[in-house]
Amino acid sequence: MTASAPLAVHPGSRELRAVRAVLMDVDGTLYDQRPLRMLMALELAALPAARRSWRGAGRAWRALAGFRRVREELRSVGRPPSPLAQLQYEVAAGRLGTEPAELAQLVEEWMYRRPLKYLRWCRRAGLEGFLALLARRGLPAGVFSDHPSAAKIEALGLSGRFSIALSATDLEVNAFKPHPRGFQQACARWSLDPAEVLYVGDRPDVDVPGARGAGMPCAILSPGPWPAAGRSDGRYLRVASFAALGRALG
């Protein structure tokens, strides 16, 4: 079910006071992607020496970049008839002239496995305190990400802190944000109306329309010179930190 009227989100608003659960993005929200990207760039820079081939390293770099582009393009397809988990590799591999299984192995290593060792260092300040605040108030927390999140949650030291964990490539979702399906599935699992679930992300271009399309209020984590309680344009609440988000919830 979606909200029948537009939501007006601002600190202390009726919409935030009605929140009974908090659903969060993972990448860029639970951890800061900027230091992680720098660390992974250093590893990728060492790839020619590790592979003893500039040509092989170049192919790997191009494949990873091509895969990311395809995933962004697939945001516009809605819910495809075939599983998105396989479709993303088939489309990207077709363009790159490689095999889907070979591309999947490369992506698994460089996008999902190697970064895990750095995630704890990149975890957002105030996240533990925010989750503790939700627990004290009896508000369940969950995650919905475009990427698989189980290994990342464990690497972040947050095992057991989320009652649900959904990925865009789960068969029950099968749609990248901003399609509302994943947001709706989270609400259904909690048996809550979408207006009672706050989504917290870091990308206004996909997180806001996805949450709003499902009828959910949305907060965007955006470190910067924002007021301590947060700033809102009515469509979503923009906060500089998890501490500020906790204060905005009242």
VMD Tcl script that draws the C-alpha trace (Angstrom):
set ca {
  {0.00 0.00 0.00}
  {1.25 3.50 -0.78}
  {0.54 6.81 0.86}
  {-2.50 8.61 -0.52}
  {-1.04 12.10 -0.04}
  {2.44 13.54 -0.61}
  {4.71 13.29 2.42}
  {6.30 16.43 3.82}
  {9.45 15.35 5.64}
  {11.23 17.67 8.06}
  {12.68 17.35 11.60}
  {9.91 16.62 14.08}
  {7.27 16.34 11.35}
  {4.21 14.14 11.69}
  {5.72 11.79 9.12}
  {8.84 11.23 11.22}
  {6.85 10.88 14.45}
  {4.86 8.10 12.75}
  {7.99 6.04 11.98}
  {7.85 2.50 13.39}
  {10.82 0.99 11.51}
  {13.93 2.19 9.68}
  {15.14 0.66 6.40}
  {18.65 1.57 5.25}
  {20.79 1.46 2.16}
  {24.23 -0.13 2.63}
  {26.86 1.22 0.22}
  {27.60 4.86 0.96}
  {25.15 4.85 3.87}
  {26.42 2.38 6.45}
  {29.98 3.12 5.40}
  {31.79 5.99 3.67}
  {32.65 5.04 0.10}
  {35.29 7.74 -0.38}
  {38.13 6.12 1.62}
  {37.09 2.68 0.36}
  {37.39 3.81 -3.26}
  {40.86 5.18 -2.59}
  {41.97 1.93 -0.97}
  {40.55 -0.15 -3.82}
  {42.13 2.18 -6.38}
  {45.51 1.40 -4.81}
  {44.84 -2.34 -5.14}
  {43.76 -1.93 -8.76}
  {46.86 0.15 -9.47}
  {48.95 -2.82 -8.34}
  {47.08 -5.21 -10.64}
  {49.51 -4.99 -13.61}
  {52.37 -6.17 -11.39}
  {50.22 -8.89 -9.83}
  {49.11 -10.15 -13.24}
  {52.49 -9.42 -14.85}
  {50.56 -7.93 -17.74}
  {49.37 -4.42 -18.49}
  {47.00 -5.84 -21.09}
  {45.36 -8.26 -18.65}
  {45.04 -5.55 -16.02}
  {43.50 -3.20 -18.57}
  {40.89 -5.78 -19.48}
  {39.99 -6.19 -15.82}
  {39.65 -2.42 -15.32}
  {37.46 -2.07 -18.41}
  {35.31 -5.03 -17.39}
  {34.60 -3.61 -13.93}
  {33.78 -0.18 -15.35}
  {31.54 -1.72 -18.00}
  {29.70 -3.82 -15.44}
  {29.00 -0.75 -13.30}
  {27.64 1.12 -16.32}
  {25.31 -1.73 -17.22}
  {23.95 -1.89 -13.68}
  {23.13 1.81 -13.82}
  {21.40 1.34 -17.19}
  {19.36 -1.57 -15.85}
  {17.72 0.77 -13.36}
  {15.39 1.78 -16.18}
  {14.12 -1.71 -17.07}
  {11.82 -2.12 -14.07}
  {11.27 -5.78 -13.17}
  {12.61 -7.87 -16.09}
  {11.11 -11.30 -16.86}
  {14.48 -12.99 -16.25}
  {16.44 -12.96 -12.97}
  {18.33 -9.70 -12.60}
  {21.18 -11.49 -10.82}
  {22.04 -13.24 -14.11}
  {20.82 -10.61 -16.55}
  {23.33 -8.02 -15.30}
  {26.23 -10.33 -16.16}
  {24.77 -11.48 -19.47}
  {24.24 -7.92 -20.74}
  {27.62 -6.67 -19.55}
  {29.50 -9.74 -20.81}
  {27.84 -9.41 -24.22}
  {29.14 -5.88 -24.58}
  {32.59 -6.72 -23.28}
  {33.02 -9.83 -25.42}
  {33.59 -12.14 -22.48}
  {31.71 -14.95 -20.75}
  {29.16 -14.13 -18.01}
  {30.78 -16.61 -15.62}
  {34.21 -15.04 -16.14}
  {32.83 -11.55 -15.53}
  {30.94 -12.72 -12.44}
  {34.16 -14.15 -10.99}
  {35.98 -10.84 -11.56}
  {33.15 -8.80 -10.02}
  {32.89 -11.12 -7.04}
  {36.59 -10.68 -6.33}
  {36.97 -6.92 -6.86}
  {33.57 -5.50 -5.96}
  {32.39 -7.89 -3.27}
  {35.24 -9.86 -1.67}
  {38.36 -7.67 -1.63}
  {36.65 -4.55 -0.18}
  {35.33 -6.47 2.85}
  {38.57 -6.15 4.82}
  {38.31 -2.35 4.71}
  {34.64 -1.87 5.58}
  {35.05 -1.76 9.37}
  {37.50 1.15 8.98}
  {35.05 3.00 6.73}
  {31.94 2.54 8.89}
  {29.97 5.74 9.40}
  {30.52 7.54 12.68}
  {27.46 7.39 14.90}
  {25.99 4.31 13.21}
  {26.29 2.10 16.31}
  {24.69 4.78 18.45}
  {21.84 5.23 15.98}
  {21.13 1.49 15.89}
  {21.23 1.42 19.70}
  {18.74 4.30 19.76}
  {16.37 2.39 17.48}
  {16.69 -0.71 19.67}
  {15.87 1.28 22.82}
  {12.77 2.64 21.14}
  {11.73 -0.78 19.90}
  {12.05 0.23 16.24}
  {13.28 -2.58 13.98}
  {16.07 -1.82 11.51}
  {16.58 -3.41 8.10}
  {18.62 -2.98 4.94}
  {17.69 -2.82 1.28}
  {20.56 -2.45 -1.17}
  {21.14 -2.79 -4.89}
  {24.00 -5.16 -4.00}
  {24.13 -8.34 -1.88}
  {24.66 -7.20 1.71}
  {25.07 -10.19 4.05}
  {28.88 -10.35 3.86}
  {29.14 -6.56 4.13}
  {26.99 -6.45 7.26}
  {29.21 -9.07 8.87}
  {32.39 -7.23 7.82}
  {30.98 -4.01 9.30}
  {30.56 -5.76 12.65}
  {26.78 -5.42 12.50}
  {25.65 -9.05 12.45}
  {22.30 -9.48 14.18}
  {21.47 -5.77 14.10}
  {19.00 -5.93 11.20}
  {15.77 -7.90 11.22}
  {15.53 -7.96 7.41}
  {18.10 -7.74 4.62}
  {16.96 -7.39 1.01}
  {18.89 -7.03 -2.23}
  {17.65 -5.78 -5.58}
  {18.75 -9.10 -7.12}
  {16.70 -11.22 -4.71}
  {14.04 -13.03 -6.74}
  {11.23 -11.51 -4.69}
  {12.53 -8.03 -5.61}
  {14.27 -8.41 -9.00}
  {14.49 -4.66 -9.60}
  {17.13 -2.02 -9.02}
  {16.23 1.22 -7.29}
  {14.37 3.48 -7.93}
  {11.76 0.79 -8.65}
  {9.59 0.62 -5.50}
  {9.44 -3.18 -5.32}
  {12.23 -3.66 -2.76}
  {10.86 -0.93 -0.51}
  {7.41 -2.49 -0.68}
  {8.75 -5.95 0.13}
  {10.45 -4.62 3.26}
  {7.19 -3.06 4.45}
  {5.34 -6.29 3.74}
  {7.83 -8.30 5.79}
  {7.33 -5.98 8.73}
  {3.56 -5.84 8.15}
  {3.81 -2.05 8.25}
  {2.29 0.65 6.10}
  {4.99 2.33 3.94}
  {4.30 5.66 5.66}
  {5.51 4.03 8.90}
  {8.93 3.07 7.50}
  {11.74 5.59 7.07}
  {14.27 4.86 4.34}
  {17.81 6.15 4.85}
  {20.09 6.38 1.82}
  {22.82 8.50 0.27}
  {21.66 8.96 -3.35}
  {18.85 11.45 -3.93}
  {18.59 10.31 -7.57}
  {17.55 6.73 -6.76}
  {16.82 6.46 -3.03}
  {14.36 9.35 -2.87}
  {12.17 8.40 -5.88}
  {12.27 4.74 -4.86}
  {11.13 5.41 -1.32}
  {8.61 8.03 -2.37}
  {7.23 5.75 -5.06}
  {6.50 3.19 -2.36}
  {4.93 5.85 -0.12}
  {7.80 6.00 2.39}
  {9.46 9.04 3.98}
  {13.15 9.27 3.11}
  {16.29 10.71 4.69}
  {19.51 11.28 2.77}
  {22.81 11.06 4.62}
  {24.99 13.80 3.18}
  {27.91 14.99 5.34}
  {28.28 18.72 4.94}
  {27.46 22.07 6.52}
  {23.83 21.27 7.30}
  {22.01 22.36 10.47}
  {22.43 19.93 13.37}
  {18.80 18.79 13.26}
  {18.76 18.34 9.49}
  {17.51 20.17 6.43}
  {14.50 19.34 4.31}
  {13.11 20.41 0.96}
  {9.82 18.66 1.76}
  {10.54 15.63 -0.44}
  {13.19 14.22 1.86}
  {15.20 15.03 4.96}
  {18.89 15.73 4.42}
  {21.14 15.07 7.41}
  {24.88 15.29 7.96}
  {25.24 12.30 10.29}
  {23.46 9.46 12.03}
  {23.56 11.50 15.23}
  {21.65 14.28 13.44}
  {19.16 11.74 12.11}
  {18.55 10.44 15.62}
  {17.82 13.98 16.81}
  {15.50 14.59 13.86}
  {13.45 11.54 14.82}
  {12.80 13.27 18.16}
}
mol new
graphics top color blue
foreach p $ca { graphics top sphere $p radius 0.5 }
foreach p [lrange $ca 0 end-1] q [lrange $ca 1 end] { graphics top cylinder $p $q radius 0.2 }
display resetview
